[in-house]
């Protein structure tokens, strides 16, 4: 099946690449991957902050740190948790206030492209 994989767009390809890489890493380092996954699952569980708020924070950190795979992944997480395009872009605006031009460039390119790609993939 992997041989026939044809990404729908850049965002789809990035998520696929991340999942494939994570699978390979998990095979080679199962205990470390297990503990990392447990930790991140605990961090993203509903608490005082809801899951949408946590995804918006994660997206902001991803944009600030220029981590393209995390930007794609957490843009999807925001959408999956019901964040609107306006909420996502507002979170990116706050990030740009701290991260300057580098953060803004990710917000106006990759984040907006991901939002568009995810909308297209839903239809």
Phi, psi and omega in degrees: 000321181301324182298332183264004182295127178232108182296146179283330182191181181302317183297315178299317180296320181295317179295318178299313180300318179298313181296321178295315179297319179295321177298316178296315178300318180296324176293321184278330184226062189299318183292315179298314180298319179299312182293321178297314180297318177300315181298311182293323176299319179295320180295328184263005176290153176303134177211220174298321172269140178277171184298324179296315179299320180295321177293321177296320176297313180299321177296316179300316178296320179297316179296315180300320183272000177063033182266097188298319179296320179290327176299312179298309184299315183278338169296315176299317178301319177299313180296316180299331180268008173092011178291139177277164176302320179297318178296318180297313182291327176294318176299321177293325177297317177297318178299318180295332177297331178263325186264355177064210185299324181296316178292319180297321180296323176292321181295317186274353178245282189295314182297313180295324177295318178298315179303313180297315180298316180295324176297316180296323182288338179282341184262000000 
